[in-house]
Amino acid sequence: MSGRTVLLVAVLLVGAALIGYPFASPPGPLRQGIYVEGGLGAPEGLNPLVHRDMVSRRAWGPIFDGLVVVDGGGRVSPGLAESWEVSADGREWTFRLRDNVAWHDGRPFTSTDVVFTVESLAHPAFPGPLHTIWAGRSARRPDEHTVVITLPEPDFGFPYELDLPVVPRHLLAGTPAHRWFEAAFSERPLGTGPYLLEAWDREAGELRYRANAGYFRGRPAVARLVYRETAEPGPAGFFQAGLAGGPISPGQAMAFRMRGYRVYRWPSPWYWAVIFNLREGRPLVDPGFRRAWVEAAGRHPPGSLPVHQPFFAYPWIEPPAVPACRGVPSLLLRPFLRPAAPPGAVTLLAWDQGQAELAIAEQLARELGRAGWKVRILRLPFSELLATLGDPGADWDALVWRWDLVADPEVTDLFHSARVPMGGAGGLQGGANLGGYSNPEVDRLLEAARRTPPGSAQGDLLTRVAAILNHDRAYHFLWTEPNYFAIRREVRGFAPGAFATHWNLWAWRVGR
């Protein structure tokens, strides 16, 4: 049998197998106006100010609104507040509220509810991590549809925080915040959002919602939502459970596409990076060595997404050009990108309990070793690691670090020369510029971006910051992990991103 015949037979066999493959035929039609989503695990509760785990957020998300909406790419748009303005010093924010919003029980939404939410979060007795952010902030209500929030220090990125749900004063004012975890509101909440909770069936592992006919954006087109706890099923299990959408693992993507689902992939809101110690006297102060490091090491693992700058998750900030040295044979570029010989031994820090950090450090050491570098990995307990980073004279050259992103792309703390941390009794103090990076133009641009409200002007400033960081190799940006989500093709309007997935539920539609 010729090679061509063997190939033809193989193709026919694969095609026949796919035709008979149990995932290949499309599932039956969805019921018009009903969307069922699977998820891993049960929510802790449904009070959005105290139940902050990811499953709970997905469960209470359809019920509540914030003053603003933050979409998947980190863009801010009006929510319960139709407009806002900020004082010249960046400390006083005035929000004009919509006058056509009601709670699910019919009570009007007013500035009283916003003031109650802010005062609850700022109160010293408020439980949970949100208090540390809101402490020192205050709110007042000039009228029923105006709120003024005063900050202890200027923050032109404040709107990014205001997708946090507003809660109803008339239902929670009589319950101390430390009892909100087990209060009835945490089981049967009422919000202003596009969906009302009909039932939470704990035994069945299911939450059921119906569309809010009085929603201020108009009644949602999808009449009913169901959140159903599931194990991580393959496509057949997905279909048997009646799911129209849900998170999946990367290896399942092809099977779901064959089954008639759209598969979305987007970056996680965090990344791995190597921070270089750029203090005087350290070898990696030489930009040639840093370029050589980036050229020699840090190949991202299969399935991950390479990262080249700190704003990769914000599509409204222009990315710089991908470094030319990434992926090009070192033999061709070595004479142009680094000195003739690597520096002497360099010390790479890693947290001794961080399995991912240690694996990355070992990978980098192997790759750099093949290029002639001598790398010593120093594994430290977390407290010793922080002490080392806070000591300007400590003996280290690079650090494996994971940085978590928030919707506000503000990175002054990471890259401004005035934010180099020092060790103290409470750990690191003064900033997160761990490597001592300093560039006067970056300082100027970061200060300007900090004074600029969210929008295209701020994006332009941060685009320039990204280009300079890329040129300077202040960090060796590595990779992030993608998220995968399968959803039936009949579902329209899904627009996920690193910072939000279900942010526009009111606009979804189900049906062919």
N, C-alpha and C positions, 0 to 999 in steps of 0.2 A: 504494500500500500504506500503511495507516495506521501510526502510530507503535506502537500496541499490537500490531499484527500483526508488525511488524519485531522488536519485543522478544521475542514468542513464538517466532519463527523462530530468533532468536539463542540463546535458552535451549535450544531443541531441538537446535541444532547443537552447542552446547557439551556438552550431555548425551550426544549421540551420540559426540562426540570422546572424552569421558571413558570411555564404555563400551569404546571401542576402544583407549584409551590403554594402552601396554604396561605401565605401572605400576599400572593400576587393579585387575587381578585379583590375588587374594591368592596368595602363594607356597604351595608344597606343605607338608604337615605336617612338623613337626620330629620327629626321632627321639627317642623317649622317653628322658629322662635324659642327653641330650648337649647341651652348649652350646658353640657356636663363635663366637668374637668376633674382629673385625678391628681392626687398629690400624696406625698409621703408623710404620714404622721398626722396627728390631731393637733388642733390649736390649743394653746394653754388657756386662752380666754379671748374675749372680744372687746375689751376696753383698750382703745388704741394708744392711750397714754402710758399704760403700765404693762400691757402684753405686747412685747416688742420682738419676739422670736419670728423667724421668717414664715412659719406656717400660720401663725396668728395674723400676721400682716396680710397674707393672702386672703384669710378668712374674713377679716373686718374691712378690707379694702373697699368692697362694693358699697358698704353701708355709710361711709363717711366722706366728707370733703375737707380740704384745707383752704386757706386763704388763697393759695396759688396752686397751680398744677405744674409738676416737674415731669417732663416726658422722658422717654427712654434714653435720649441723648443728652439730658441735663438742661434742656431749654425750659425757661420759666414763662408761664402764661397765666392769665387771670383765672381764679377759681371762685371762692366765695367773695373775694375782693375783686371788684371790677376795675379798680385802678389804685395807684399808690404814688406817693412822692416822698422824697427824703430831704432832710435839712442839709444845709451846706456842710455841716460838720460830720454828717453821716451817722448821727446818734438818734435822731428822732424821725420815725417813719409814720406817715399818716395814710391810712387805708380807708377807701370808700367802699362800703359793702353793698352788695346787690340787695334790692328791696323786694325781690320776688322769690325769696327762699323760705321754706318752712321745714320744720322737723317732721319726722315721719308720723308723729301724733297730731300734726296740724298746727302746733304752736309756731308762731313766727320766729325766724332766726334773726337776732339783733346783735348789736355791739356788746350787749351784756354777756352773751355767751363767749365772745372772744376775750373780753376782760377776765371772765371767770377762768377760762382755760389758761391764760398767761399767768394769772395770779396763783393758780394751783401749781403750775410747773415751777414757779419761782419761790414758792413757800419752802422754808427750811425743812419742813417735815415731809415733803413730797418724796415718795419712795421711787427708787429706780434711777437709771443713768441720765434721764432727760433733765433732772434738776441741775446737774453740773453745768449744762449748757445754758439754762434759763435763769440761773441765780443772778440777781442783780438787775434783771429786766423788770419793767413795770408797764402797765397799760392804763389808759383812761378813755372815756367815751364822751366826746363833745355832744353827740346826739345818737339816735337809734341806729344810724347807718354809717357812723364814722368811729374809727378807733385810732388812737395814737399810741404807739409802742416806743418806749424810750430805752435805749441800750446804755450800758455803763461805759462803752467805748465805741468809736466809729466802726461800722461794719457795712460796707456797701454791698456785700454779698448776702445780707440778711434774708432777702426774699427766697433764697434757695432752701432755707430751713422751714418755710411756711407751707409746705405741702403736708405738714403735720396736721392731723385732723383736729377740728374744733369739736368740743363736746358740749352737751346741753346743760346749762346751769340748772334749769328747773328740775332735772332728774338726778343730779349728782351733788348739788350744794349741801344737802342734808347728810351726806355720808363722808366721814373723814377719808382723806386720800389713801391712808394706809390700809383701809378696808375695801378699797376698790377692787382688789384682786378677786375677792370672793363675793362681791356685791351682786345683786340680781342683774344689774346693768351689764355685767361681764358675760352673762348668759343670754340676755335678750336686749341687746342695745338698740337704741334709736339714733339715727343720724340724719343728715340732710342729703345723703348720697343717692346715686341712681337706683339702688336696690334696697328693699326692706328684707330683713331676715324673717322668713316664715317659720322655720323650725331648725333646731339643732338636735339631731337624733344621734346621741353619743353611742348608743348600742349598735346602730347601723353604720356609724362612722360617716355621717352625711350632714351637710348643711344645705338648706334650700332657701332660695331667695326669689322674690318677685319684683318686677319692674315698678319703680316709683312713678305713678301716673302724674304726680305733681312736681316732678323734677324740673329745676329752673332751666335746664338746657332742652327740655322736651322729654317726653316719655321714651325710654330706651326701646330700640327695635326688638331686642331679644327679651321676650316676655319673662322667661324664667332661667335662673342659674342654679346649678347644683355643684357643690364641691364634695368630692367623694374620696375618702381615704382608700389608698390602694397600696399594695406592694408594687415593686417596680416591674410592671408587666411588659412582655414583648407585644408586638402588634396584635397577635391573636387574643391575648388577655385584655388588651386595651379595648378591642372590639367587643369581647364578651362582657366586659364591665360597662359597656354603653358609653364609653368616654369619647368626647369630641376633641379633647386636648389635654396636654399634660407634659411634664418634664420627662425626658428620656435620656438614655446614655448614648455616647457618641457611636458606639458600635451598632446601635439599632437604627441609625438614620436611614440607611438604604432600604431596610425592610419596611419601614413606615412609609417611605415614598412609594414603594411598590403597592402598598395597601391603600393608597389614595389620600395620604396626609401631606400637608406642607410641613417641611422641617425647617425651623429657624435656628440660626446660630448667632450668638452675640458674645462679646467679651465680658468676663467677670469684672466687677469694679475694684480690681486690685492687680498688682503686678509684682514680679520678682525683679530685683535689680542688685547690682554690685555698686556699693558706694566707695569711692576712692578717698583715701586720706590725703588731702591736698595741703596739709600744713607744711610750713617751711622745713626743709631738710629731708622730707620723705621722697623716695625715688619716683613715685607716680605723680609728683608735681610736674614732671616733664611730660608735655602733651604727646610727644612721640611714643613714650612708653604706654600711655593710655590708649592711643590708637592701635598700637601693636597688640595690647591685651584684647581689645574688642575684635580685632581681626583674627586672633588665634583661638578665642574661646567663646563659649556661650551659645553653642548650637541648640536651638530649642527642641524639646522632645517631640516625638510624633503626636499629632492631635492638639498641641498647644498653639497659641497665637503669638507670634513674635511682637515685641514691643520696642519702639525706637524713641519714645519720648513720653513725658508724664501725662499728656492730654489725649492719649489714644482713644479713650472712651467718649470723648466729646466731639461729635461729628461737625459741630459748628466752629471748631478751632482747626485751622489748616495744619496738617502734619508737615514736618520738614521732609526733605528727600531722604530716602533710606540710605544709611551709610554705604558708600561704594565698596568698602572693604568686606562687608558681610557676605559670606558665601563665595568670595573670589579666592582662587588658589593663592596661598600666602607667598609662594615662590615668586609670583609675578609682581606683587605689591610690596614685598618686604623692604626693598631698597628705598622705597618712597615713604613708607608709613612709620618706620621706627629706626632707632639707632642700630648699628651693626650687630650689637649683642644685647640680650636682655639685661635688666638690672640684676643686682645680686639677689639673694633670697628675699622673698616678700612674704608677709604674714597675712593670712586671710582669716578673718574672724567669723565664727558661726556659733549660734546658740546650741548648747550641748544636748538639749532636749527636743530640738526642732528636727524631726526626721527629714522634712523637705529641705531645710537649710543645709543640713549635713550632706545630703545627697547632691545638692547643687554645688556645694563647696568641693566635694570630691571629684565631680565631673569637671569643674573648672581647673582643678589642680592637674588632672590627667591631660586635658587639652593643652594647657599652658606648658606642661612638661614636655609634650611632643614638640613644642616650638622652642625648647631650650630654657624655659623658665624653671626656677626652683621655688616651689610654693610650700609654705608651712601652714597647715590648718591649725588654728588655735580654737579649741572648743571650750566655751565658757558657760557656767551657769548664768541665768538671765541677770541676776543682780550684779555679778562681776562684769558681765558684758556692758551693762549700763554704766558702771563705774569706769570702765576702760574708755568708753565713748565720751564720757564727761571729763576725761583727763587730757588736756591738750598735748601733754608730753608722752602719752602712752605709745607703746611700740606696736603699731599695726599699720597695714597698708591698704587693706580692702575689707569690706564687710558684706556678707550676704544678708539681704533685708527684703522683707515684704512690706509694700505700702498699700494701704486701703484707701480707695477714692471715695469722695462724697460728691453730691451733685454740684456743689460749689467748686469750681476749678482753681480756687485760690491756693497757690503754692509758695507764698512768701515764706512760710515757716520752713520750707525745705531748702530753698536756694538763696535767700537773702543773706548777705554777709553779716548782718546784725543778728542773725538767728542761730549762731553757733552755740550749741548747748555747753553748759558747765555742770559738773556733778554737784549734787546737794543732798541734804538729808532725805528729801522725798524722791530722789532719783534725778533724772536729767531735768535741768531748768534752763529756760531762755530760748528754746527753739528746737528745731529738728534738722538743722543743717549739719548733719553728723560728720561730714567730711571736711568742713571748713571751706567750702567753695566760695569764691569771691570774684565777682565781675561787676564793675560799676554800672554798666549798661543794663545788665539783668536787674540790679537793684532798682534803677530808675524805672524800668518798665514794670516791675512788680509793684512798686509804690503807686504808679499811675493806674495799674489794673485794680488795685485795692480801693482806689477812690472812684472807680468807674462802675456804675450799676450794670447788672447782667445785660448783655446785648452784643451787637456786632462790634461796637467800639472796644469793648473789653476783649472780645475774641481776637481782634486785630493785634492788640498788645500782647496777648498770650501766644499768638502765632509767632511773633518775633522772639519771645522768650524761648519757645520750643526750638527755633532755628539755632539760637546761640548755644543752648544747652547741648544740642546735637553736635554742633561744631566743636565745643569745648570738651566733650566727653566727660562732663561732670559726674555722670553716672555711667555704668554699663547697664543699660536697660535690657532685660532678658525676655520674659514672656508672661502671659497670663493664660488661664484656662477658659475655654469657651463653655457657654451654657447651650443646651439643646432642648428644643421644645417642639413637639409634634401637634398639629392641629388640623382638623378636617378642612378640606378645600372649600367647603360650603360656608365656613366661618370667615367673615370679612371684617377688616378693621384692626386686626391684631398688629401692633407696631412696637415690638419689644426693643429694649436696649439695656445697657449696663445698669442704669439707675431706676428703671421702672419697666414693668411688662404689661400690667393691666390698668394703666393710667387713664385710658380712654374707653372704658367699658360702655359708657353711654352711646358710643358711636358704632359698636359692633353690630353685625347682622348675621343671621343664620338662615340659610336657604339657598337653593340654586338660583 
